Amino acid sequence: MAWQIYEANYQETEITLAGIKGNGFVIAERLTKIISDISEIKVHLAEVIINKKAPLKSPIELSLKDVHYANQVVVLVDDVLNSGRTMIYGVKHFLDIPVEKIYTCALVDRKHHRFPIRTDYSGMVLSTSIKDHVGVELGENEGAYLE
């Protein structure tokens, strides 16, 4: 995924990776390191704090000030894209500031979208039933698991 992001943005001098709190942020941290290792692009890292169950019940917070990503490419990162609710509300937050482009990235895309959102970069695409659960564990026993 890091190579895909780099290849699509190799002409940029700066980009922002915004990871959704939890696994999304951990993945964004890892992608930031890899992109920094393979390119000259300056990568800003941000954590997006959003209520995944009810995104309209509390404001979305970002650990980075607007000035750091204004007029830049933003890549919103999460672990699993299921219905698309979290991702679309995350994208909505960035529409209040002028950005050059917004991409989405998820380790696993389940394709059960209920919102008009898709992944631009995904580690894997799984055809699952709506009753299945995809778990992502990062750390000692890393992996994506279908339960």
DAPEQUI-V861081 format. One line per field, one symbol per residue. ss: DSSP state (a for helix, b for strand, c for the rest). phi: phi as a letter, one per 20 degrees, with the letter a starting at -180 (. if undefined). Layout:
ss->???
phi->???
//
This chain:
ss->caaaaaaacccccbbbbbbbccaaaaaaaaaaaaaaaacccbbbbbbbbcccccccccccbbcccaaaccccbbbbbbbbbcccaaaaaaaaaaccccccbbbbbbbbbcccccccccccbbbbbccccccccbbbbcccccbbbbc
phi->.fffffffcfeeebbcddefgofgfffffffgfffffdbefededcdddbfffbfefbfedcecfggfcfmceddedbecddenfffffffggfffdfcfbcdcbbfcdemdfdcfbbeecbfbddecefefcdddddpfdfrdced
//
